Amino acid sequence: MAQEDVFKKIVSHCKEYGFVFPSSELYDGLGAVYDYGQNGVELKNNIKEYWWKSMVLLHENIVGIDSAIFMHPTIWKASGHVDAFNDPLIDNRDSKKRYRADVLIEDQIAKYDEKIAKEVAKAKKRFGDSFDEAKFIETNARVQEHKQKRDALHQRYTEAMQGPDLDALKQIIIDEEIVDPISGTKNWTDVRQFNLMFSTEMGSASDATSKIYLRPETAQGIFVNYLNVQKTGRMKIPFGIAQIGKAFRNEIVARQFIFRMREFEQMEMQFFVKPGTEMEWFQKWKETRMKWHQALGFGAENYRFHDHEKLAFYANAATDIEFKMPFGFKEVEGIHSRTDYDLTQHEKFSGKSIKYFDPQENKSYTPYDIETSIGVDRMFLSVMCHSYCEEKLENGETRVVLKLPAPLAPVKLAVLPLLKKDGLPEKAREIVNDLKFHFNTHYDEKDTIGKRYRRQDAIGTPYCVTVDHDTLKDNCVTLRFRDTMEQERVSIDQLRAIIEDKVSISSLLKKLQ
């Protein structure tokens, strides 16, 4: 099945099973804004819990805050967002659609990568175990041709984005003969910049209002509070501040479901270090964050680092952790060495000293900062994409199952009475009422037992127990495992011991130690 078709099925599955709904759907929706349903919010909260505890529970020198969405407008002047938070946009005159020029070019680069990957895959299939991939890439004429075109395009793109040089970006689009995916034409306008911040007014009277912004990132709330946290928490360098919160960007080209939205959620940690040690900490956080992702068991081959060749003027190192989505490797987390830019800017614009006094050095200085920033929604999407599975069964049927990591699953255990009579529902309710204090346990009595199993498979429930007539005699139930569909008879008294550790966030955290 084509990956595009797989992605469409995942989007449909998210709506059908209560994970993600189009926002305001009753009124025909609102572009690039989504609501999380009853199962989606549980999965999302579990992802956030995994991240939060991995930061503040496992690190003595990292604490959390929750800063306001509304902030003093000068903060965004100091951070550079008012003057420089722009995307290069281009319109197609025939379709009347607007696109990000950089995304069009990145998609073109990805097409060259896909061509190379296809050649490699064909050769691998032909030569089997004796296949030398590195040598094939180096010697195959067709692969080398694709690679040269790809590298040349990448070089031009990198240089054009340095300014950015808007004319150069348009010329790349023309030279590469990039067409509008809707109209199929190359009738492009010039490229121009568009600021992404939402603005609103604050004040009770129309003549006394001031323009403020919805925050486009959560990081600045940490920077302006860094000294408050340091002093009240008696924190010593190095230390970090973590935050989970909503951010807003007026994305003109929002697309790919919840991958790029106008209202989204971030999990960010700013780690303040002594100047001169930032590259050591940058490397450490690269390793730490990759380990966090891979602990989910999705396979190391589905992750990669993408080091930035084009750095923001204030950064001295940057990389993305990319995950293999159905539409290619895409960024889910960014790790940046931001130097002392943010704190220095806020000190300059506020006119107040926010330097750190180092008792060991007996001097004050502005710390450097290492940032790790992960999009909750993108992380959610990566989990859904990897977990969605269609399996052919021995009887010829197909089952759709979400093979979610058990600690992230919305429901950990479903308790199913075989029949709605003979005291079986009452016994099933007893089990639910006992275990619901330890993990998310659901009761389900509608439809046949087979349909109930399929429904729980579709939302990713790792365990089901069936209460039957024998349960009333021997106090045992049939425990079913989602991934294998194997069943075993266990005592009700053993259920908590069997399940609890496997579905706990702690089971993931232990892999990080």
Phi and psi in degrees as a GROMACS rama.xvg file:
@    title "Ramachandran Plot"
@    xaxis  label "Phi"
@    yaxis  label "Psi"
@TYPE xy
-61.6196  143.558  ALA-2
-61.0234  -31.2337  GLN-3
-63.5684  -39.0011  GLU-4
-69.2634  -37.3093  ASP-5
-60.411  -44.3414  VAL-6
-63.4704  -40.1623  PHE-7
-61.3068  -38.9476  LYS-8
-65.8829  -37.994  LYS-9
-65.1426  -43.6596  ILE-10
-60.6614  -44.2639  VAL-11
-64.8348  -40.7308  SER-12
-62.8349  -39.5674  HIS-13
-59.5272  -38.4525  CYS-14
-77.2889  -44.1941  LYS-15
-63.1081  -31.8062  GLU-16
-111.341  22.2872  TYR-17
74.5167  33.2042  GLY-18
-97.3614  -52.6188  PHE-19
-140.842  131.377  VAL-20
-117.68  147.225  PHE-21
-61.7405  132.105  PRO-22
-68.0262  141.984  SER-23
58.2076  33.4397  SER-24
-59.7239  -31.1187  GLU-25
-58.3101  -27.9777  LEU-26
-109.787  32.1801  TYR-27
72.6163  15.1402  ASP-28
84.0829  169.492  GLY-29
-133.979  124.775  LEU-30
-56.1823  130.577  GLY-31
59.5044  30.8434  ALA-32
-129.8  133.418  VAL-33
-134.384  153.598  TYR-34
-110.599  145.218  ASP-35
-94.8294  128.212  TYR-36
-81.2672  -168.865  GLY-37
-63.5166  -34.6196  GLN-38
-86.6573  -33.9769  ASN-39
-63.025  -41.886  GLY-40
-67.7517  -32.6613  VAL-41
-67.9172  -45.1663  GLU-42
-62.2717  -43.1797  LEU-43
-62.661  -43.8432  LYS-44
-64.0938  -35.7241  ASN-45
-68.2263  -37.2637  ASN-46
-62.679  -44.9661  ILE-47
-64.7667  -38.4444  LYS-48
-64.696  -41.3195  GLU-49
-60.4352  -44.4192  TYR-50
-67.5378  -47.4254  TRP-51
-60.475  -48.1945  TRP-52
-68.4911  -32.2294  LYS-53
-66.3761  -24.2782  SER-54
-89.5488  -59.3769  MET-55
-89.325  -22.108  VAL-56
-85.9083  -38.2705  LEU-57
-89.8764  -8.626  LEU-58
-125.468  118.257  HIS-59
-66.8366  -24.0688  GLU-60
-103.084  21.6389  ASN-61
-125.769  128.916  ILE-62
-126.327  166.864  VAL-63
-113.548  157.407  GLY-64
-138.849  173.059  ILE-65
-139.43  96.9991  ASP-66
-89.0097  161.85  SER-67
-72.6539  152.425  ALA-68
-72.9621  -42.8356  ILE-69
-80.3525  129.479  PHE-70
-136.439  161.828  MET-71
-57.224  130.873  HIS-72
-59.0404  -26.4349  PRO-73
-66.3449  -24.228  THR-74
-57.0629  -40.8256  ILE-75
-78.7461  -20.7734  TRP-76
-71.7784  -44.7962  LYS-77
-63.5952  -39.4242  ALA-78
-75.6227  -14.7085  SER-79
95.2472  -1.86525  GLY-80
-69.7777  -34.1443  HIS-81
-64.0244  -40.3647  VAL-82
-94.2797  -23.9527  ASP-83
-133.92  10.0251  ALA-84
-90.8147  77.7993  PHE-85
-127.636  155.093  ASN-86
-116.421  142.624  ASP-87
-81.6101  116.15  PRO-88
-111.681  149.32  LEU-89
-140.248  142.302  ILE-90
-108.692  148.527  ASP-91
-99.514  124.308  ASN-92
-68.5732  -25.0632  ARG-93
-84.7761  -45.6486  ASP-94
-84.979  -15.7799  SER-95
63.7562  21.474  LYS-96
-99.4348  150.266  LYS-97
-110.103  139.985  ARG-98
-134.303  156.946  TYR-99
-82.778  124.319  ARG-100
-61.8207  -38.6421  ALA-101
-66.7207  -35.373  ASP-102
-69.6918  -39.4031  VAL-103
-58.4395  -42.2285  LEU-104
-72.8319  -39.3637  ILE-105
-63.0611  -36.2857  GLU-106
-65.2079  -35.5002  ASP-107
-67.3397  -40.0247  GLN-108
-61.1623  -42.2092  ILE-109
-62.412  -32.2922  ALA-110
-65.0055  -38.6663  LYS-111
-64.5507  -41.153  TYR-112
-60.4841  -40.5056  ASP-113
-65.605  -38.5421  GLU-114
-63.3215  -42.6265  LYS-115
-63.1017  -44.7086  ILE-116
-61.5281  -38.0053  ALA-117
-65.8221  -41.7378  LYS-118
-63.1287  -41.6256  GLU-119
-64.9133  -43.3416  VAL-120
-63.226  -41.1654  ALA-121
-64.2205  -42.6399  LYS-122
-67.4772  -38.2078  ALA-123
-62.4815  -39.1747  LYS-124
-68.2971  -35.1624  LYS-125
-74.2312  -41.3692  ARG-126
-96.1312  -16.2099  PHE-127
67.3982  -139.262  GLY-128
-65.7157  -21.9449  ASP-129
-83.0358  1.17057  SER-130
-70.4181  127.993  PHE-131
-107.533  98.9047  ASP-132
-62.6961  -45.0534  GLU-133
-61.1394  -42.7958  ALA-134
-68.4691  -38.1374  LYS-135
-61.5168  -47.1261  PHE-136
-61.1275  -37.1827  ILE-137
-74.0783  -29.3103  GLU-138
-110.866  -19.8302  THR-139
-74.8749  125.597  ASN-140
-62.9809  -42.6112  ALA-141
-65.64  -42.9276  ARG-142
-63.1207  -43.3282  VAL-143
-63.0106  -36.8826  GLN-144
-64.3944  -45.7798  GLU-145
-61.7015  -41.0863  HIS-146
-66.55  -40.5729  LYS-147
-64.6647  -42.0332  GLN-148
-64.4303  -41.4874  LYS-149
-64.2483  -45.833  ARG-150
-66.883  -39.1796  ASP-151
-64.6515  -42.9914  ALA-152
-64.0767  -43.1648  LEU-153
-61.8671  -39.5512  HIS-154
-64.7091  -45.8576  GLN-155
-61.7016  -42.6116  ARG-156
-63.553  -44.6829  TYR-157
-60.3742  -43.6927  THR-158
-66.5904  -40.1776  GLU-159
-66.5292  -32.987  ALA-160
-78.7573  -11.1692  MET-161
-62.8933  -36.4322  GLN-162
-71.3827  -62.0645  GLY-163
-75.3572  151.265  PRO-164
-93.5191  99.8158  ASP-165
-66.4101  -36.0942  LEU-166
-65.3586  -39.1393  ASP-167
-66.841  -35.9589  ALA-168
-63.9013  -43.278  LEU-169
-64.5084  -39.9514  LYS-170
-63.6157  -36.1276  GLN-171
-62.3193  -44.2346  ILE-172
-61.905  -39.2681  ILE-173
-68.5108  -48.865  ILE-174
-63.7581  -35.2419  ASP-175
-83.4741  -2.70234  GLU-176
54.7302  45.303  GLU-177
-75.723  128.669  ILE-178
-107.746  155.388  VAL-179
-66.559  124.869  ASP-180
-63.3348  -17.0559  PRO-181
-93.5524  -54.4968  ILE-182
-86.4533  -23.0501  SER-183
75.9478  11.5394  GLY-184
-106.117  168.704  THR-185
-115.002  31.4985  LYS-186
-88.6041  78.6242  ASN-187
-97.4956  148.24  TRP-188
-82.5177  -179.596  THR-189
-70.8062  160.701  ASP-190
-87.4017  137.372  VAL-191
-140.142  162.678  ARG-192
-89.9179  147.535  GLN-193
-140.254  124.111  PHE-194
-75.3686  137.974  ASN-195
-96.1152  -2.64815  LEU-196
-83.2559  137.65  MET-197
-81.0634  138.159  PHE-198
-121.756  156.173  SER-199
-150.446  -176.387  THR-200
-117.841  140.83  GLU-201
-121.095  132.283  MET-202
144.757  156.298  GLY-203
-91.9552  -18.2929  SER-204
-123.775  143.95  ALA-205
-61.8119  -28.6232  SER-206
-90.8639  2.66967  ASP-207
-128.03  22.2054  ALA-208
-87.4058  156.935  THR-209
-127.309  147.956  SER-210
-79.4553  125.935  LYS-211
-128.796  171.271  ILE-212
-123.362  148.555  TYR-213
-76.5135  129.952  LEU-214
-60.7432  132.793  ARG-215
-87.6392  -4.11309  PRO-216
-159.352  162.486  GLU-217
-95.6151  -8.97628  THR-218
-62.4566  -39.6029  ALA-219
-65.2212  -29.8956  GLN-220
-62.9128  -29.8511  GLY-221
-74.6236  -44.7108  ILE-222
-61.3207  -42.9065  PHE-223
-75.9939  -11.4562  VAL-224
-106.491  0.476894  ASN-225
-58.4878  -41.0373  TYR-226
-73.4655  -34.7547  LEU-227
-59.0186  -46.375  ASN-228
-66.546  -43.1727  VAL-229
-60.5964  -43.6223  GLN-230
-75.0448  -47.2998  LYS-231
-71.7436  -28.4084  THR-232
-94.675  -0.18417  GLY-233
50.1012  45.89  ARG-234
-81.1815  142.365  MET-235
-113.237  141.5  LYS-236
-62.6725  133.187  ILE-237
-85.2748  144.99  PRO-238
-150.289  160.648  PHE-239
-127.19  156.986  GLY-240
-126.821  124.926  ILE-241
-107.851  151.909  ALA-242
-155.935  140.721  GLN-243
-117.841  129.988  ILE-244
-170.503  167.402  GLY-245
-78.8448  146.616  LYS-246
-137.803  164.054  ALA-247
-139.416  129.579  PHE-248
-138.138  133.363  ARG-249
-81.331  67.0774  ASN-250
-65.2656  119.022  GLU-251
-75.7899  -34.9819  ILE-252
-113  59.5599  VAL-253
-74.1349  137.308  ALA-254
-163.247  -179.956  ARG-255
56.5087  51.6329  GLN-256
61.0911  -125.761  PHE-257
-88.7684  9.36864  ILE-258
-67.7028  -39.4615  PHE-259
-134.683  109.465  ARG-260
-127.052  168.466  MET-261
-86.4947  -28.0981  ARG-262
-123.531  120.175  GLU-263
-144.666  175.553  PHE-264
-125.283  138.235  GLU-265
-119.097  150.466  GLN-266
-119.403  109.166  MET-267
-124.153  146.349  GLU-268
-135.684  125.844  MET-269
-104.527  125.105  GLN-270
-114.502  114.888  PHE-271
-93.8824  128.06  PHE-272
-132.934  165.247  VAL-273
-71.2787  133.271  LYS-274
-54.5667  136.875  PRO-275
101.088  -18.0745  GLY-276
-106.093  3.17745  THR-277
-65.322  -35.4744  GLU-278
-70.1346  -33.1319  MET-279
-63.9288  -43.9081  GLU-280
-71.8283  -34.4487  TRP-281
-58.5908  -45.0656  PHE-282
-66.1079  -39.5232  GLN-283
-63.4668  -43.114  LYS-284
-73.1442  -27.9592  TRP-285
-59.4462  -48.1445  LYS-286
-65.8789  -42.5781  GLU-287
-63.4135  -43.9213  THR-288
-71.8643  -37.5418  ARG-289
-64.2064  -38.0398  MET-290
-62.7805  -38.2422  LYS-291
-60.2675  -45.8312  TRP-292
-65.6662  -47.3548  HIS-293
-71.1111  -18.5506  GLN-294
-63.3634  -17.8679  ALA-295
-73.8934  -13.3456  LEU-296
81.8474  24.8888  GLY-297
-86.0575  -3.1341  PHE-298
97.1073  125.916  GLY-299
-60.5325  -28.222  ALA-300
-67.8887  -14.4009  GLU-301
-92.6071  4.84553  ASN-302
-124.179  151.397  TYR-303
-157.712  155.159  ARG-304
-88.795  140.733  PHE-305
-122.937  97.495  HIS-306
-72.2126  136.944  ASP-307
-77.1066  128.719  HIS-308
-87.2299  -34.5452  GLU-309
-96.3767  113.29  LYS-310
-100.208  146.312  LEU-311
-60.2785  149.16  ALA-312
-60.2274  -22.633  PHE-313
-93.298  -6.30628  TYR-314
-100.834  152.279  ALA-315
-118.618  2.63057  ASN-316
-167.246  145.843  ALA-317
-159.829  143.009  ALA-318
-148.527  156.259  THR-319
-113.771  144.139  ASP-320
-94.4257  118.528  ILE-321
-106.99  144.022  GLU-322
-118.658  144.985  PHE-323
-79.1545  99.2629  LYS-324
-86.7942  170.745  MET-325
-60.7537  -20.6189  PRO-326
-106.69  26.9895  PHE-327
106.276  175.42  GLY-328
-69.293  125.002  PHE-329
-134.575  151.375  LYS-330
-67.1597  131.175  GLU-331
-116.48  -20.0219  VAL-332
-150.063  143.074  GLU-333
-116.707  140.114  GLY-334
-124.741  122.692  ILE-335
-134.636  141.397  HIS-336
-97.5314  104.17  SER-337
-93.1213  7.77526  ARG-338
52.0412  -143.858  THR-339
-105.342  17.1024  ASP-340
-56.8987  -52.3594  TYR-341
-63.6852  -47.936  ASP-342
-65.4708  -38.2981  LEU-343
-64.4155  -41.7307  THR-344
-63.9092  -42.2286  GLN-345
-69.738  -32.6253  HIS-346
-65.9597  -41.4113  GLU-347
-66.2702  -47.3005  LYS-348
-77.887  -28.723  PHE-349
-86.1541  -22.4888  SER-350
74.1807  15.9297  GLY-351
-120.256  142.658  LYS-352
-76.2656  128.634  SER-353
-126.487  31.6334  ILE-354
-72.5873  155.694  LYS-355
-99.3478  130.613  TYR-356
-92.0133  119.6  PHE-357
-94.6381  109.093  ASP-358
-66.2305  -27.9339  PRO-359
-73.8693  -38.9582  GLN-360
-84.9548  -17.0768  GLU-361
57.803  42.2942  ASN-362
-155.706  162.471  LYS-363
-101.826  144.518  SER-364
-155.254  164.485  TYR-365
-90.8183  119.206  THR-366
-64.3248  156.669  PRO-367
-90.2181  162.065  TYR-368
-130.603  132.847  ASP-369
-110.016  126.299  ILE-370
-110.681  135.584  GLU-371
-120.118  125.804  THR-372
-133.674  123.067  SER-373
-127.8  134.509  ILE-374
-81.0524  121.629  GLY-375
-60.0947  -43.4315  VAL-376
-67.4824  -39.4567  ASP-377
-67.5044  -37.6458  ARG-378
-64.4952  -42.7233  MET-379
-56.0847  -46.9755  PHE-380
-64.5819  -40.6481  LEU-381
-64.0599  -38.663  SER-382
-65.1364  -44.7369  VAL-383
-64.1501  -43.0958  MET-384
-63.9825  -40.7617  CYS-385
-75.5711  -30.2149  HIS-386
-83.7661  -25.1949  SER-387
-66.5825  129.379  TYR-388
-147.623  136.268  CYS-389
-112.825  121.41  GLU-390
-116.801  134.361  GLU-391
-84.2685  125.25  LYS-392
-94.5493  165.845  LEU-393
-61.1614  -30.3168  GLU-394
-83.6059  6.24308  ASN-395
91.9716  -11.7809  GLY-396
-76.664  163.104  GLU-397
-114.935  132.327  THR-398
-114.062  138.355  ARG-399
-97.8567  124.483  VAL-400
-134.838  138.66  VAL-401
-96.9975  108.159  LEU-402
-88.5222  61.6242  LYS-403
-68.8421  144.717  LEU-404
-54.2168  130.19  PRO-405
-52.4732  -40.1629  ALA-406
-65.1339  -20.9911  PRO-407
-93.885  -15.0433  LEU-408
-58.613  138.672  ALA-409
-59.3158  -45.9018  PRO-410
-115.741  130.138  VAL-411
-89.2296  -36.0492  LYS-412
-143.796  130.711  LEU-413
-109.682  130.772  ALA-414
-106.828  122.426  VAL-415
-124.554  112.465  LEU-416
-73.0833  135.619  PRO-417
-60.0975  -40.177  LEU-418
-131.504  160.268  LEU-419
-92.7747  41.47  LYS-420
-160.098  -176.482  LYS-421
62.7425  24.2468  ASP-422
82.5276  -0.10003  GLY-423
-68.8468  -43.3161  LEU-424
-59.3779  -39.9709  PRO-425
-63.3516  -40.8014  GLU-426
-67.9952  -39.2666  LYS-427
-63.3583  -40.1348  ALA-428
-63.7042  -36.0132  ARG-429
-58.8402  -44.2184  GLU-430
-63.5893  -45.351  ILE-431
-59.4755  -47.4692  VAL-432
-65.0471  -25.3008  ASN-433
-80.6762  -40.6931  ASP-434
-92.201  -15.9736  LEU-435
-65.8863  -16.2722  LYS-436
-78.9313  -13.2019  PHE-437
-108.356  -31.3519  HIS-438
-162.485  163.485  PHE-439
-66.7485  109.748  ASN-440
-119.864  130.034  THR-441
-115.977  150.542  HIS-442
-106.978  134.235  TYR-443
-143.999  122.232  ASP-444
-123.857  -1.77588  GLU-445
-84.3017  139.67  LYS-446
77.1924  178.419  ASP-447
-69.7202  162.691  THR-448
-61.8651  -36.0013  ILE-449
-63.5227  -42.963  GLY-450
-66.4548  -35.4299  LYS-451
-67.1363  -39.4532  ARG-452
-59.1515  -45.7843  TYR-453
-62.7081  -39.2846  ARG-454
-63.949  -42.4329  ARG-455
-69.4467  -35.5059  GLN-456
-58.8043  -41.5803  ASP-457
-68.9993  -24.3047  ALA-458
-101.732  1.40527  ILE-459
87.1245  17.546  GLY-460
-65.5391  118.379  THR-461
-72.52  -25.8825  PRO-462
-135.068  139.742  TYR-463
-127.497  144.728  CYS-464
-124.333  138.501  VAL-465
-108.223  128.624  THR-466
-98.274  119.695  VAL-467
-122.541  -173.308  ASP-468
-65.2128  -31.9567  HIS-469
-65.9018  -26.4835  ASP-470
-57.8996  -38.9264  THR-471
-67.4822  -20.1596  LEU-472
-94.7919  -45.5329  LYS-473
-109.409  0.736393  ASP-474
59.6148  30.6404  ASN-475
-118.539  154.824  CYS-476
-129.899  164.84  VAL-477
-91.9734  115.665  THR-478
-95.3316  123.808  LEU-479
-112.149  135.284  ARG-480
-99.7997  126.468  PHE-481
-56.3781  -51.7648  ARG-482
-70.0256  -37.5185  ASP-483
-100.051  -17.6483  THR-484
64.0702  12.5752  MET-485
-71.7174  152.049  GLU-486
-129.285  147.363  GLN-487
-147.078  153.531  GLU-488
-90.1455  124.445  ARG-489
-135.347  156.941  VAL-490
-73.0626  142.247  SER-491
-57.9855  -34.8072  ILE-492
-64.6596  -19.8503  ASP-493
-93.7735  -10.6619  GLN-494
-56.4364  -48.7822  LEU-495
-60.7537  -43.3504  ARG-496
-64.9744  -37.0912  ALA-497
-70.433  -39.5735  ILE-498
-95.7389  -41.5735  ILE-499
-54.9105  -49.6505  GLU-500
-65.7116  -35.6727  ASP-501
-70.3713  -26.7005  LYS-502
-101.324  0.875716  VAL-503
-83.2041  143.759  SER-504
-57.8012  -29.2102  ILE-505
-59.0703  -31.1731  SER-506
-65.3382  -30.4424  SER-507
-76.1632  -42.1  LEU-508
-61.8297  -33.8934  LEU-509
-64.3666  -26.5202  LYS-510
-71.5999  -16.5142  LYS-511
-89.6914  -11.4877  LEU-512
